[in-house]
Amino acid sequence: MSLAVSRSDGAILSAEAMDASYSNKNQAYLDSVGESFNTRVNQLADVLHRYWSNEVH
């Protein structure tokens, strides 16, 4: 994914170039990425909630 976002010289691609890169992905790939991201966000929320419940509240 980082290769799609930045060129080999380290310069960040423009928004148009990034849109072109991501529009080439099929729907199954995008669904998989969305599910993975959702899982990680939920795990982070669980950790923060546990911390809040045990330490702050």
MMTF fields as JSON, N, C-alpha, C and O atoms, coordinates in Angstrom:
{
  "mmtfVersion": "1.0.0",
  "mmtfProducer": "UNKNOWN",
  "numBonds": 227,
  "numAtoms": 228,
  "numGroups": 57,
  "numChains": 1,
  "numModels": 1,
  "chainsPerModel": [1],
  "groupsPerChain": [57],
  "chainIdList": ["A"],
  "bondAtomList": [4, 2, 8, 6, 12, 10, 16, 14, 20, 18, 24, 22, 28, 26, 32, 30, 36, 34, 40, 38, 44, 42, 48, 46, 52, 50, 56, 54, 60, 58, 64, 62, 68, 66, 72, 70, 76, 74, 80, 78, 84, 82, 88, 86, 92, 90, 96, 94, 100, 98, 104, 102, 108, 106, 112, 110, 116, 114, 120, 118, 124, 122, 128, 126, 132, 130, 136, 134, 140, 138, 144, 142, 148, 146, 152, 150, 156, 154, 160, 158, 164, 162, 168, 166, 172, 170, 176, 174, 180, 178, 184, 182, 188, 186, 192, 190, 196, 194, 200, 198, 204, 202, 208, 206, 212, 210, 216, 214, 220, 218, 224, 222],
  "bondOrderList": [1, 1, 1, 1, 1, 1, 1, 1, 1, 1, 1, 1, 1, 1, 1, 1, 1, 1, 1, 1, 1, 1, 1, 1, 1, 1, 1, 1, 1, 1, 1, 1, 1, 1, 1, 1, 1, 1, 1, 1, 1, 1, 1, 1, 1, 1, 1, 1, 1, 1, 1, 1, 1, 1, 1, 1],
  "groupList": [{"groupName": "MET", "atomNameList": ["N", "CA", "C", "O"], "elementList": ["N", "C", "C", "O"], "formalChargeList": [0, 0, 0, 0], "bondAtomList": [1, 0, 2, 1, 3, 2], "bondOrderList": [1, 1, 2], "singleLetterCode": "M", "chemCompType": "L-PEPTIDE LINKING"}, {"groupName": "SER", "atomNameList": ["N", "CA", "C", "O"], "elementList": ["N", "C", "C", "O"], "formalChargeList": [0, 0, 0, 0], "bondAtomList": [1, 0, 2, 1, 3, 2], "bondOrderList": [1, 1, 2], "singleLetterCode": "S", "chemCompType": "L-PEPTIDE LINKING"}, {"groupName": "LEU", "atomNameList": ["N", "CA", "C", "O"], "elementList": ["N", "C", "C", "O"], "formalChargeList": [0, 0, 0, 0], "bondAtomList": [1, 0, 2, 1, 3, 2], "bondOrderList": [1, 1, 2], "singleLetterCode": "L", "chemCompType": "L-PEPTIDE LINKING"}, {"groupName": "ALA", "atomNameList": ["N", "CA", "C", "O"], "elementList": ["N", "C", "C", "O"], "formalChargeList": [0, 0, 0, 0], "bondAtomList": [1, 0, 2, 1, 3, 2], "bondOrderList": [1, 1, 2], "singleLetterCode": "A", "chemCompType": "L-PEPTIDE LINKING"}, {"groupName": "VAL", "atomNameList": ["N", "CA", "C", "O"], "elementList": ["N", "C", "C", "O"], "formalChargeList": [0, 0, 0, 0], "bondAtomList": [1, 0, 2, 1, 3, 2], "bondOrderList": [1, 1, 2], "singleLetterCode": "V", "chemCompType": "L-PEPTIDE LINKING"}, {"groupName": "ARG", "atomNameList": ["N", "CA", "C", "O"], "elementList": ["N", "C", "C", "O"], "formalChargeList": [0, 0, 0, 0], "bondAtomList": [1, 0, 2, 1, 3, 2], "bondOrderList": [1, 1, 2], "singleLetterCode": "R", "chemCompType": "L-PEPTIDE LINKING"}, {"groupName": "ASP", "atomNameList": ["N", "CA", "C", "O"], "elementList": ["N", "C", "C", "O"], "formalChargeList": [0, 0, 0, 0], "bondAtomList": [1, 0, 2, 1, 3, 2], "bondOrderList": [1, 1, 2], "singleLetterCode": "D", "chemCompType": "L-PEPTIDE LINKING"}, {"groupName": "GLY", "atomNameList": ["N", "CA", "C", "O"], "elementList": ["N", "C", "C", "O"], "formalChargeList": [0, 0, 0, 0], "bondAtomList": [1, 0, 2, 1, 3, 2], "bondOrderList": [1, 1, 2], "singleLetterCode": "G", "chemCompType": "PEPTIDE LINKING"}, {"groupName": "ILE", "atomNameList": ["N", "CA", "C", "O"], "elementList": ["N", "C", "C", "O"], "formalChargeList": [0, 0, 0, 0], "bondAtomList": [1, 0, 2, 1, 3, 2], "bondOrderList": [1, 1, 2], "singleLetterCode": "I", "chemCompType": "L-PEPTIDE LINKING"}, {"groupName": "GLU", "atomNameList": ["N", "CA", "C", "O"], "elementList": ["N", "C", "C", "O"], "formalChargeList": [0, 0, 0, 0], "bondAtomList": [1, 0, 2, 1, 3, 2], "bondOrderList": [1, 1, 2], "singleLetterCode": "E", "chemCompType": "L-PEPTIDE LINKING"}, {"groupName": "TYR", "atomNameList": ["N", "CA", "C", "O"], "elementList": ["N", "C", "C", "O"], "formalChargeList": [0, 0, 0, 0], "bondAtomList": [1, 0, 2, 1, 3, 2], "bondOrderList": [1, 1, 2], "singleLetterCode": "Y", "chemCompType": "L-PEPTIDE LINKING"}, {"groupName": "ASN", "atomNameList": ["N", "CA", "C", "O"], "elementList": ["N", "C", "C", "O"], "formalChargeList": [0, 0, 0, 0], "bondAtomList": [1, 0, 2, 1, 3, 2], "bondOrderList": [1, 1, 2], "singleLetterCode": "N", "chemCompType": "L-PEPTIDE LINKING"}, {"groupName": "LYS", "atomNameList": ["N", "CA", "C", "O"], "elementList": ["N", "C", "C", "O"], "formalChargeList": [0, 0, 0, 0], "bondAtomList": [1, 0, 2, 1, 3, 2], "bondOrderList": [1, 1, 2], "singleLetterCode": "K", "chemCompType": "L-PEPTIDE LINKING"}, {"groupName": "GLN", "atomNameList": ["N", "CA", "C", "O"], "elementList": ["N", "C", "C", "O"], "formalChargeList": [0, 0, 0, 0], "bondAtomList": [1, 0, 2, 1, 3, 2], "bondOrderList": [1, 1, 2], "singleLetterCode": "Q", "chemCompType": "L-PEPTIDE LINKING"}, {"groupName": "PHE", "atomNameList": ["N", "CA", "C", "O"], "elementList": ["N", "C", "C", "O"], "formalChargeList": [0, 0, 0, 0], "bondAtomList": [1, 0, 2, 1, 3, 2], "bondOrderList": [1, 1, 2], "singleLetterCode": "F", "chemCompType": "L-PEPTIDE LINKING"}, {"groupName": "THR", "atomNameList": ["N", "CA", "C", "O"], "elementList": ["N", "C", "C", "O"], "formalChargeList": [0, 0, 0, 0], "bondAtomList": [1, 0, 2, 1, 3, 2], "bondOrderList": [1, 1, 2], "singleLetterCode": "T", "chemCompType": "L-PEPTIDE LINKING"}, {"groupName": "HIS", "atomNameList": ["N", "CA", "C", "O"], "elementList": ["N", "C", "C", "O"], "formalChargeList": [0, 0, 0, 0], "bondAtomList": [1, 0, 2, 1, 3, 2], "bondOrderList": [1, 1, 2], "singleLetterCode": "H", "chemCompType": "L-PEPTIDE LINKING"}, {"groupName": "TRP", "atomNameList": ["N", "CA", "C", "O"], "elementList": ["N", "C", "C", "O"], "formalChargeList": [0, 0, 0, 0], "bondAtomList": [1, 0, 2, 1, 3, 2], "bondOrderList": [1, 1, 2], "singleLetterCode": "W", "chemCompType": "L-PEPTIDE LINKING"}],
  "groupTypeList": [0, 1, 2, 3, 4, 1, 5, 1, 6, 7, 3, 8, 2, 1, 3, 9, 3, 0, 6, 3, 1, 10, 1, 11, 12, 11, 13, 3, 10, 2, 6, 1, 4, 7, 9, 1, 14, 11, 15, 5, 4, 11, 13, 2, 3, 6, 4, 2, 16, 5, 10, 17, 1, 11, 9, 4, 16],
  "groupIdList": [1, 2, 3, 4, 5, 6, 7, 8, 9, 10, 11, 12, 13, 14, 15, 16, 17, 18, 19, 20, 21, 22, 23, 24, 25, 26, 27, 28, 29, 30, 31, 32, 33, 34, 35, 36, 37, 38, 39, 40, 41, 42, 43, 44, 45, 46, 47, 48, 49, 50, 51, 52, 53, 54, 55, 56, 57],
  "secStructList": [7, 2, 2, 2, 2, 5, 7, 6, 6, 1, 7, 5, 7, 7, 2, 2, 2, 2, 2, 2, 2, 2, 2, 6, 1, 7, 2, 2, 2, 2, 2, 2, 2, 2, 2, 2, 2, 2, 2, 2, 2, 2, 2, 2, 2, 2, 2, 2, 2, 2, 2, 0, 0, 0, 0, 0, 7],
  "xCoordList": [0.823, 0.0, 0.867, 0.527, 1.988, 2.836, 3.421, 3.672, 3.64, 4.146, 3.098, 3.436, 1.816, 0.753, 0.593, 0.101, 1.01, 0.842, 2.055, 1.907, 3.244, 4.427, 5.293, 5.345, 5.959, 6.876, 8.191, 8.424, 9.034, 10.298, 11.208, 12.087, 11.014, 11.854, 11.315, 11.873, 10.229, 9.686, 8.67, 8.085, 8.442, 7.465, 6.057, 5.812, 5.147, 3.773, 3.024, 3.153, 2.236, 1.449, 0.323, -0.111, -0.136, -1.258, -2.539, -2.58, -3.587, -4.871, -5.406, -5.981, -5.227, -5.705, -4.983, -5.606, -3.681, -2.918, -3.318, -3.397, -3.572, -4.01, -5.387, -5.624, -6.298, -7.625, -7.527, -8.246, -6.65, -6.475, -5.945, -6.341, -5.06, -4.513, -5.582, -5.668, -6.388, -7.379, -8.57, -9.205, -8.893, -10.043, -9.774, -10.707, -8.509, -8.17, -8.388, -8.291, -8.677, -8.87, -10.285, -11.237, -10.409, -11.741, -12.512, -11.926, -13.8, -14.664, -14.332, -14.415, -13.962, -13.61, -12.405, -12.375, -11.418, -10.247, -10.642, -10.219, -11.447, -11.865, -12.701, -12.567, -13.557, -14.343, -13.432, -13.649, -12.419, -11.469, -10.711, -10.531, -10.277, -9.57, -10.496, -10.083, -11.739, -12.701, -12.975, -13.06, -13.116, -13.353, -12.158, -12.32, -10.964, -9.751, -9.621, -9.302, -9.865, -9.793, -10.83, -10.531, -12.035, -13.099, -12.716, -12.948, -12.137, -11.698, -10.665, -10.75, -9.694, -8.633, -9.185, -8.764, -10.108, -10.717, -11.498, -11.444, -12.218, -12.964, -12.036, -12.341, -10.906, -9.944, -9.367, -9.207, -9.062, -8.563, -9.618, -9.295, -10.862, -11.943, -12.071, -12.308, -11.918, -11.98, -10.863, -11.096, -9.66, -8.523, -8.752, -8.537, -9.183, -9.428, -10.56, -10.484, -11.601, -12.713, -12.261, -12.63, -11.46, -10.946, -10.077, -10.18, -9.232, -8.382, -9.247, -9.031, -10.22, -11.097, -11.84, -11.951, -12.343, -13.11, -12.25, -12.713, -11.004, -10.139, -9.346, -9.105, -8.937, -8.029, -8.679, -8.322, -9.597, -10.146, -11.452, -11.656, -12.302, -13.641, -13.649, -14.691],
  "yCoordList": [-1.187, 0.0, 1.25, 2.24, 1.213, 2.402, 2.715, 3.879, 1.699, 1.965, 2.646, 3.398, 2.391, 3.052, 4.501, 5.328, 4.809, 6.164, 7.042, 8.23, 6.466, 7.29, 6.678, 5.459, 7.529, 7.066, 6.641, 6.888, 6.016, 5.51, 6.615, 6.353, 7.852, 8.948, 9.562, 10.538, 8.993, 9.449, 10.572, 10.977, 11.089, 12.156, 11.575, 10.479, 12.295, 11.835, 12.108, 13.174, 11.12, 11.264, 12.274, 12.532, 12.833, 13.766, 12.995, 11.771, 13.724, 13.086, 12.379, 11.296, 12.969, 12.35, 11.03, 10.047, 11.012, 9.788, 8.705, 7.529, 9.096, 8.114, 7.573, 6.371, 8.443, 7.99, 6.992, 5.993, 7.254, 6.347, 4.996, 3.96, 4.99, 3.74, 2.925, 1.713, 3.567, 2.834, 2.413, 1.407, 3.135, 2.759, 1.483, 0.888, 1.055, -0.162, -1.418, -2.526, -1.27, -2.427, -2.972, -2.212, -4.284, -4.871, -4.753, -4.45, -4.986, -4.778, -5.735, -5.348, -6.964, -7.924, -7.43, -7.564, -6.866, -6.319, -5.16, -5.103, -4.244, -3.092, -3.527, -2.953, -4.524, -5.047, -5.645, -5.453, -6.366, -6.978, -5.916, -6.051, -4.877, -3.793, -3.116, -2.823, -2.869, -2.245, -3.087, -2.555, -4.402, -5.296, -5.323, -5.302, -5.368, -5.381, -4.08, -4.105, -2.965, -1.668, -1.591, -1.115, -2.057, -2.044, -2.884, -2.475, -4.044, -4.908, -4.214, -4.269, -3.567, -2.881, -1.7, -1.466, -0.967, 0.159, -0.357, 0.238, -1.447, -2.028, -2.526, -2.373, -3.12, -3.565, -2.386, -2.463, -1.315, -0.12, 0.445, 0.851, 0.473, 0.96, 0.092, 0.611, -1.218, -2.116, -1.828, -1.792, -1.626, -1.323, -0.013, 0.062, 1.001, 2.294, 2.204, 2.813, 1.46, 1.294, 0.562, 0.945, -0.496, -1.233, -0.339, -0.375, 0.452, 1.384, 2.373, 2.61, 2.947, 3.934, 3.299, 3.903, 2.078, 1.419, 1.07, 1.166, 0.665, 0.213, 1.317, 1.253, 2.318, 3.325, 4.661, 5.306, 5.071, 6.431, 6.423, 7.259, 5.526, 5.505, 4.7, 4.556],
  "zCoordList": [0.0, 0.0, 0.0, -0.648, 0.724, 0.764, -0.606, -0.917, -1.424, -2.769, -3.624, -4.538, -3.335, -4.087, -3.664, -4.431, -2.438, -1.91, -2.203, -2.487, -2.134, -2.376, -3.461, -3.625, -4.185, -5.229, -4.6, -3.417, -5.367, -4.835, -4.316, -3.495, -4.783, -4.295, -3.0, -2.498, -2.457, -1.19, -1.311, -0.306, -2.523, -2.701, -2.633, -3.136, -2.022, -1.889, -3.182, -3.784, -3.597, -4.821, -4.625, -3.502, -5.721, -5.662, -5.366, -5.488, -4.974, -4.692, -5.925, -5.813, -7.092, -8.326, -8.591, -8.992, -8.366, -8.593, -7.594, -7.951, -6.344, -5.351, -5.703, -5.588, -6.131, -6.538, -7.68, -7.696, -8.626, -9.762, -9.289, -9.825, -8.298, -7.776, -7.077, -7.277, -6.269, -5.494, -6.336, -6.021, -7.38, -8.193, -8.993, -9.533, -9.076, -9.803, -8.966, -9.492, -7.692, -6.82, -6.995, -7.173, -6.942, -7.071, -5.756, -4.717, -5.801, -4.642, -3.498, -2.332, -3.806, -2.753, -1.961, -0.737, -2.635, -1.964, -1.051, 0.104, -1.566, -0.771, 0.426, 1.506, 0.258, 1.379, 2.443, 3.639, 1.999, 2.925, 3.728, 4.939, 3.049, 3.731, 4.744, 5.867, 4.35, 5.247, 6.475, 7.581, 6.301, 7.429, 8.37, 9.59, 7.803, 8.619, 9.415, 10.603, 8.766, 9.432, 10.553, 11.648, 10.28, 11.278, 12.494, 13.632, 12.259, 13.355, 14.224, 15.451, 13.607, 14.366, 15.161, 16.294, 14.585, 15.304, 16.502, 17.578, 16.329, 17.447, 18.544, 19.727, 18.167, 19.166, 19.944, 21.162, 19.257, 19.931, 20.877, 21.993, 20.444, 21.3, 22.545, 23.636, 22.399, 23.552, 24.547, 25.755, 24.043, 24.915, 25.663, 26.873, 24.951, 25.592, 26.604, 27.671, 26.286, 27.222, 28.477, 29.587, 28.308, 29.458, 30.326, 31.552, 29.711, 30.468, 31.23, 32.418, 30.55, 31.179, 32.367, 33.434, 32.166, 33.218, 34.425, 35.562, 34.192, 35.281, 35.946, 37.151, 35.207, 35.729, 36.042, 37.028, 35.244, 35.363, 36.136, 37.016, 35.832, 36.404, 37.622, 38.26]
}
